[in-house]
Amino acid sequence: MKASLIQALQNGDIIVGDGAMGTTLQKQGLPAGVLPELWNIENPQVIKQVHLDYIAAGAQFITTNTLNCNIPMMREAGIEKRRLELARAGARIALEAAASQVWVGASIGPTGQLLEPLGSLTIDELETDYRQQMEVFAETGVDFLKMETHQDVEEACAAVRMAKRYTHLPVWCTFAFNTRGRTLMGLRAADAARRLQEEGADIVGANCGEGPAAIEAALRAMRPATSLFLAAQSNAGIPQLGEGGHTIWDVGPEQMGVYAKSFIALGAQLLSGCCGTTPAFIAALDRAVHNIDAHSD
């Protein structure tokens, strides 16, 4: 790799990453209700092939299959004692697939729990949980830490603090917004960006949520509020139930390629896919970036 992720961003590069892992694995037989992370041990060859497919489509970074490796999520699935084992395995598979040719980001998701006083989770418990994940990922040799799909700014800030305190890796943190630029907990995109900058994050942005339009709304609010690098990680729109019980998404690869131009115009330098996206979406993002580069020469 010629440069670190941050160096590439400082050079003004537009970087395309991978797409969905969970919805991709469901298409390949992952049973409903089973955490994808279990396949890091049970079906590692399937996980590696997903990574390789995204790299072949043009991804310059891939993301570990480790989103749910926190205590509450793993406890609910009855596999809490295996969470760090699954995290290490997910990082190892991604690093093998990357073969030092693309960057690897460690996926770190929210706990799904409310912090005190709204819920029972304490900040100390949360920070310990995140610290353990960060330290494991740093040991494996990943290139950056990728916190995603947050709703609560206090939880996101706890994750960023632990990453900055216990590793030297770049920190990416994104929230899931609706088209009004708010999370489910009412957090505004601009406020999220400001808080994350104060905590020392390197990259902020939006992922998942209510599709590309929600990503646009979040970027539009974030750009004047922060000097951090911006990330746009859209899902394939809104899922609908089709014939035979199959999920149908209302945004296709070519539409995503069109949205990519808007994301870039709004300041995003990192483009990737969330739920419902496939290698075809990543290829479309890659084409859109190359077309923009060609017209700017």
DOLUM-498951 format. One record per residue (C-alpha): chain; residue number from 1; x, y, z; residue in three letters. Coordinates in Angstrom, 3 decimals, always signed. Last residue first. Layout:
BEGIN
 cadena num     east    north       up residuo
      A NUM        X        Y        Z     ALA
...
This chain:
BEGIN
 cadena num     east    north       up residuo
      A 297   -8.286  +16.031  -15.766     ASP
      A 296  -11.534  +16.805  -13.890     SER
      A 295  -13.730  +14.960  -16.392     HIS
      A 294  -11.714  +11.748  -16.048     ALA
      A 293  -11.718  +11.960  -12.243     ASP
      A 292  -15.517  +12.326  -12.208     ILE
      A 291  -15.871   +9.341  -14.525     ASN
      A 290  -13.486   +7.304  -12.367     HIS
      A 289  -15.525   +8.101   -9.267     VAL
      A 288  -18.783   +7.105  -10.978     ALA
      A 287  -17.255   +3.892  -12.275     ARG
      A 286  -16.106   +2.923   -8.763     ASP
      A 285  -19.540   +3.653   -7.335     LEU
      A 284  -21.110   +1.433  -10.008     ALA
      A 283  -18.604   -1.360   -9.291     ALA
      A 282  -19.478   -1.065   -5.620     ILE
      A 281  -23.169   -1.411   -6.433     PHE
      A 280  -22.521   -4.502   -8.568     ALA
      A 279  -20.451   -5.969   -5.718     PRO
      A 278  -23.654   -5.979   -3.633     THR
      A 277  -25.699   -3.454   -1.644     THR
      A 276  -28.741   -4.539   +0.356     GLY
      A 275  -27.584   -3.064   +3.660     CYS
      A 274  -24.580   -0.705   +3.442     CYS
      A 273  -22.389   +0.425   +0.582     GLY
      A 272  -19.227   +2.492   +0.206     SER
      A 271  -18.023   +5.981   -0.650     LEU
      A 270  -15.252   +7.821   +1.186     LEU
      A 269  -14.321  +11.336   +0.040     GLN
      A 268  -17.701  +12.921   +0.814     ALA
      A 267  -17.857  +16.698   +0.361     GLY
      A 266  -21.391  +17.420   -0.801     LEU
      A 265  -20.310  +17.216   -4.457     ALA
      A 264  -18.920  +13.765   -3.687     ILE
      A 263  -22.230  +12.568   -2.279     PHE
      A 262  -24.075  +14.068   -5.278     SER
      A 261  -21.848  +12.255   -7.754     LYS
      A 260  -22.332   +9.039   -5.785     ALA
      A 259  -26.103   +9.425   -6.105     TYR
      A 258  -25.789   +8.741   -9.828     VAL
      A 257  -23.747   +5.596   -9.168     GLY
      A 256  -26.328   +4.515   -6.636     MET
      A 255  -28.986   +4.800   -9.328     GLN
      A 254  -26.847   +2.537  -11.526     GLU
      A 253  -26.548   -0.044   -8.756     PRO
      A 252  -30.284   -0.205   -7.952     GLY
      A 251  -32.375   +1.594   -5.339     VAL
      A 250  -35.773   +0.212   -4.255     ASP
      A 249  -34.562   -2.900   -2.450     TRP
      A 248  -36.488   -6.161   -2.729     ILE
      A 247  -36.559   -8.705   +0.084     THR
      A 246  -37.841  -12.157   -0.840     HIS
      A 245  -41.027  -13.461   +0.781     GLY
      A 244  -42.012  -15.462   -2.279     GLY
      A 243  -42.891  -12.317   -4.169     GLU
      A 242  -41.454   -9.117   -2.762     GLY
      A 241  -41.196   -7.616   +0.722     LEU
      A 240  -39.764   -4.132   +0.511     GLN
      A 239  -36.411   -2.763   +1.684     PRO
      A 238  -35.821   +1.009   +1.523     ILE
      A 237  -32.808   +2.269   -0.401     GLY
      A 236  -29.827   +0.146   -1.349     ALA
      A 235  -27.914   +1.170   +1.770     ASN
      A 234  -25.689   +4.212   +1.722     SER
      A 233  -22.200   +4.565   +3.121     GLN
      A 232  -21.166   +8.187   +2.648     ALA
      A 231  -18.021   +9.205   +4.543     ALA
      A 230  -16.763  +12.714   +5.293     LEU
      A 229  -13.228  +13.774   +6.264     PHE
      A 228  -13.202  +16.067   +9.288     LEU
      A 227  -13.418  +19.873   +9.034     SER
      A 226  -16.825  +19.935  +10.676     THR
      A 225  -20.132  +21.833  +10.864     ALA
      A 224  -20.272  +23.249   +7.311     PRO
      A 223  -20.048  +19.722   +5.826     ARG
      A 222  -22.263  +17.977   +8.364     MET
      A 221  -25.665  +19.360   +7.376     ALA
      A 220  -25.352  +18.629   +3.647     ARG
      A 219  -23.741  +15.295   +4.453     LEU
      A 218  -26.716  +14.274   +6.588     ALA
      A 217  -29.310  +15.277   +3.995     ALA
      A 216  -27.411  +13.465   +1.234     GLU
      A 215  -27.145  +10.287   +3.304     ILE
      A 214  -30.880  +10.450   +3.998     ALA
      A 213  -31.567  +10.718   +0.262     ALA
      A 212  -29.314   +7.707   -0.332     PRO
      A 211  -31.332   +5.351   +1.893     GLY
      A 210  -33.409   +5.780   +5.018     GLU
      A 209  -30.783   +4.818   +7.585     GLY
      A 208  -27.682   +2.842   +6.498     CYS
      A 207  -24.542   +4.974   +6.804     ASN
      A 206  -23.697   +8.586   +7.516     ALA
      A 205  -20.534  +10.567   +8.056     GLY
      A 204  -17.481  +11.145  +10.182     VAL
      A 203  -13.771  +10.485   +9.630     ILE
      A 202  -10.788  +11.334  +11.848     ASP
      A 201  -12.468  +11.164  +15.265     ALA
      A 200  -10.845  +13.183  +18.059     GLY
      A 199  -13.604  +13.495  +20.660     GLU
      A 198  -14.236  +17.136  +19.693     GLU
      A 197  -14.583  +16.087  +16.053     GLN
      A 196  -17.114  +13.474  +17.098     LEU
      A 195  -19.149  +16.056  +18.968     ARG
      A 194  -19.191  +18.477  +16.024     ARG
      A 193  -20.194  +15.796  +13.520     ALA
      A 192  -23.044  +14.551  +15.697     ALA
      A 191  -24.322  +18.093  +16.192     ASP
      A 190  -24.364  +18.664  +12.425     ALA
      A 189  -26.226  +15.412  +11.829     ALA
      A 188  -28.942  +16.187  +14.359     ARG
      A 187  -29.637  +13.625  +17.103     LEU
      A 186  -33.316  +12.807  +17.528     GLY
      A 185  -32.892   +9.364  +19.057     MET
      A 184  -33.913   +7.696  +15.798     LEU
      A 183  -31.136   +9.690  +14.120     THR
      A 182  -31.802  +13.028  +12.458     ARG
      A 181  -31.042  +14.525   +9.032     GLY
      A 180  -34.652  +14.961   +7.927     ARG
      A 179  -34.220  +12.099   +5.448     THR
      A 178  -33.577   +9.711   +8.344     ASN
      A 177  -30.126   +9.160   +9.762     PHE
      A 176  -27.866   +6.231  +10.674     ALA
      A 175  -24.619   +7.451  +12.214     PHE
      A 174  -20.992   +7.115  +11.141     THR
      A 173  -17.658   +6.910  +12.945     CYS
      A 172  -14.221   +6.406  +11.385     TRP
      A 171  -11.119   +6.362  +13.606     VAL
      A 170   -7.539   +6.212  +12.342     PRO
      A 169   -5.411   +3.805  +14.394     LEU
      A 168   -3.059   +4.665  +17.243     HIS
      A 167   -4.875   +2.491  +19.758     THR
      A 166   -5.962   +2.567  +23.418     TYR
      A 165   -6.972   +6.166  +24.065     ARG
      A 164   -8.106   +7.081  +20.568     LYS
      A 163  -10.186   +3.947  +20.107     ALA
      A 162  -11.592   +4.156  +23.622     MET
      A 161  -12.600   +7.767  +23.109     ARG
      A 160  -14.179   +7.002  +19.715     VAL
      A 159  -16.303   +4.215  +21.194     ALA
      A 158  -17.429   +6.400  +24.087     ALA
      A 157  -18.274   +9.166  +21.610     CYS
      A 156  -20.502   +6.793  +19.659     ALA
      A 155  -22.311   +5.749  +22.833     GLU
      A 154  -22.841   +9.373  +23.851     GLU
      A 153  -23.985  +10.318  +20.337     VAL
      A 152  -26.760   +7.720  +20.333     ASP
      A 151  -27.970   +6.432  +16.954     GLN
      A 150  -24.866   +4.688  +15.610     HIS
      A 149  -24.835   +2.668  +12.403     THR
      A 148  -21.033   +2.437  +12.167     GLU
      A 147  -17.738   +2.485  +14.039     MET
      A 146  -14.891   +1.746  +11.632     LYS
      A 145  -11.447   +1.366  +13.163     LEU
      A 144   -8.518   +1.677  +10.749     PHE
      A 143   -5.700   -0.266   +9.103     ASP
      A 142   -6.167   -3.682  +10.696     VAL
      A 141   -3.072   -5.255  +12.268     GLY
      A 140   -4.539   -7.994  +14.457     THR
      A 139   -3.351   -6.371  +17.679     GLU
      A 138   -5.255   -3.159  +16.924     ALA
      A 137   -8.432   -5.188  +16.437     PHE
      A 136   -8.077   -6.893  +19.799     VAL
      A 135   -7.324   -3.621  +21.584     GLU
      A 134  -10.303   -1.884  +20.024     MET
      A 133  -12.701   -4.694  +20.976     GLN
      A 132  -11.556   -4.753  +24.599     GLN
      A 131  -11.794   -0.971  +24.848     ARG
      A 130  -15.312   -1.021  +23.414     TYR
      A 129  -16.613   -3.380  +26.100     ASP
      A 128  -14.765   -1.545  +28.859     THR
      A 127  -16.168   +1.768  +27.621     GLU
      A 126  -19.718   +0.415  +27.617     LEU
      A 125  -19.485   -1.071  +31.078     GLU
      A 124  -18.052   +2.195  +32.434     ASP
      A 123  -20.759   +4.222  +30.655     ILE
      A 122  -23.417   +2.159  +32.394     THR
      A 121  -26.055   +0.123  +30.549     LEU
      A 120  -29.378   -0.057  +32.423     SER
      A 119  -31.470   +2.246  +30.272     GLY
      A 118  -32.677   +5.852  +30.117     LEU
      A 117  -30.479   +6.850  +33.061     PRO
      A 116  -28.209   +5.193  +32.048     GLU
      A 115  -27.283   +4.165  +28.516     LEU
      A 114  -29.778   +2.519  +26.198     LEU
      A 113  -28.863   -0.765  +24.533     GLN
      A 112  -28.505   -1.711  +20.864     GLY
      A 111  -24.800   -2.308  +21.475     THR
      A 110  -23.612   -0.176  +18.579     PRO
      A 109  -21.339   -1.549  +15.858     GLY
      A 108  -17.618   -1.966  +15.329     ILE
      A 107  -16.387   -2.946  +11.857     SER
      A 106  -12.593   -3.173  +11.694     ALA
      A 105  -11.381   -1.466   +8.528     GLY
      A 104   -8.983   -3.183   +6.135     VAL
      A 103   -7.093   -1.279   +3.438     TRP
      A 102   -6.432   -2.775   +0.025     VAL
      A 101   -3.411   -4.537   -1.501     GLN
      A 100   -1.863   -5.844   +1.737     SER
      A  99   -3.282   -9.319   +0.970     ALA
      A  98   -6.795   -7.876   +1.423     ALA
      A  97   -8.337  -11.358   +1.552     ALA
      A  96   -5.930  -12.467   +4.266     GLU
      A  95   -6.531   -9.251   +6.203     LEU
      A  94  -10.287   -9.765   +5.964     ALA
      A  93  -10.080  -13.346   +7.242     ILE
      A  92   -7.797  -12.363  +10.143     ARG
      A  91  -10.057   -9.488  +11.191     ALA
      A  90  -13.119  -11.732  +11.297     GLY
      A  89  -11.232  -14.398  +13.245     ALA
      A  88  -10.031  -11.877  +15.810     ARG
      A  87  -13.569  -10.546  +16.309     ALA
      A  86  -15.007  -14.060  +16.548     LEU
      A  85  -12.509  -14.950  +19.276     GLU
      A  84  -13.310  -11.653  +20.985     LEU
      A  83  -17.024  -12.465  +20.998     ARG
      A  82  -16.780  -16.121  +21.988     ARG
      A  81  -17.687  -15.752  +25.670     LYS
      A  80  -20.803  -13.741  +24.743     GLU
      A  79  -22.204  -16.543  +22.593     ILE
      A  78  -25.788  -16.847  +23.852     GLY
      A  77  -27.239  -14.725  +21.039     ALA
      A  76  -28.452  -12.080  +23.504     GLU
      A  75  -25.038  -12.181  +25.167     ARG
      A  74  -23.339  -11.563  +21.809     MET
      A  73  -25.398   -8.439  +21.138     MET
      A  72  -25.032   -7.129  +24.700     PRO
      A  71  -21.257   -7.878  +24.928     ILE
      A  70  -20.060   -6.391  +21.667     ASN
      A  69  -18.891   -8.262  +18.580     CYS
      A  68  -21.949   -7.278  +16.519     ASN
      A  67  -20.260   -5.484  +13.597     LEU
      A  66  -17.492   -8.062  +13.208     THR
      A  65  -17.455   -9.169   +9.563     ASN
      A  64  -14.409   -7.009   +8.813     THR
      A  63  -14.681   -4.151   +6.333     THR
      A  62  -12.935   -3.888   +2.981     ILE
      A  61  -10.972   -1.017   +1.478     PHE
      A  60  -10.104   -0.012   -2.063     GLN
      A  59  -13.226   -1.707   -3.382     ALA
      A  58  -13.187   -2.049   -7.180     GLY
      A  57  -15.542   -4.920   -7.995     ALA
      A  56  -12.715   -7.463   -7.592     ALA
      A  55  -12.163   -6.163   -4.053     ILE
      A  54  -15.849   -6.641   -3.330     TYR
      A  53  -15.786  -10.212   -4.610     ASP
      A  52  -12.659  -10.939   -2.570     LEU
      A  51  -14.334   -9.783   +0.636     HIS
      A  50  -17.386  -11.953   -0.052     VAL
      A  49  -15.030  -14.846   -0.836     GLN
      A  48  -13.308  -14.456   +2.526     LYS
      A  47  -16.630  -14.636   +4.369     ILE
      A  46  -17.619  -17.805   +2.492     VAL
      A  45  -14.225  -19.418   +3.204     GLN
      A  44  -14.626  -18.613   +6.895     PRO
      A  43  -17.756  -20.752   +7.224     ASN
      A  42  -18.017  -21.910  +10.863     GLU
      A  41  -15.423  -19.645  +12.473     ILE
      A  40  -16.039  -16.272  +10.823     ASN
      A  39  -19.513  -17.691  +10.117     TRP
      A  38  -20.466  -16.966  +13.713     LEU
      A  37  -20.020  -13.255  +12.977     GLU
      A  36  -23.142  -13.251  +10.793     PRO
      A  35  -25.339  -13.497  +13.911     LEU
      A  34  -28.137  -16.005  +13.423     VAL
      A  33  -31.666  -14.551  +13.557     GLY
      A  32  -32.556  -15.545  +10.016     ALA
      A  31  -30.354  -18.366   +8.796     PRO
      A  30  -27.214  -17.513   +6.776     LEU
      A  29  -27.860  -19.289   +3.488     GLY
      A  28  -25.959  -17.420   +0.815     GLN
      A  27  -28.581  -14.709   +0.381     LYS
      A  26  -28.369  -14.129   +4.131     GLN
      A  25  -24.610  -13.740   +3.746     LEU
      A  24  -25.075  -10.834   +1.341     THR
      A  23  -27.617   -9.182   +3.653     THR
      A  22  -25.082   -9.308   +6.492     GLY
      A  21  -21.982   -8.242   +4.538     MET
      A  20  -23.078   -5.139   +2.669     ALA
      A  19  -20.759   -3.189   +0.404     GLY
      A  18  -17.049   -2.494   +0.059     ASP
      A  17  -15.050   +0.707   -0.197     GLY
      A  16  -14.468   +3.458   -2.744     VAL
      A  15  -11.957   +6.220   -2.031     ILE
      A  14  -11.993   +9.737   -3.469     ILE
      A  13   -8.431  +11.025   -3.170     ASP
      A  12   -7.761  +14.579   -1.993     GLY
      A  11   -4.146  +14.030   -0.962     ASN
      A  10   -5.270  +14.337   +2.658     GLN
      A   9   -7.621  +11.429   +1.984     LEU
      A   8   -4.752   +9.287   +0.705     ALA
      A   7   -2.635  +10.230   +3.721     GLN
      A   6   -5.521   +9.279   +6.025     ILE
      A   5   -5.886   +5.845   +4.425     LEU
      A   4   -2.172   +5.230   +4.740     SER
      A   3   -0.044   +5.450   +1.635     ALA
      A   2   +1.509   +3.319   -1.076     LYS
      A   1   +0.000   +0.000   +0.000     MET
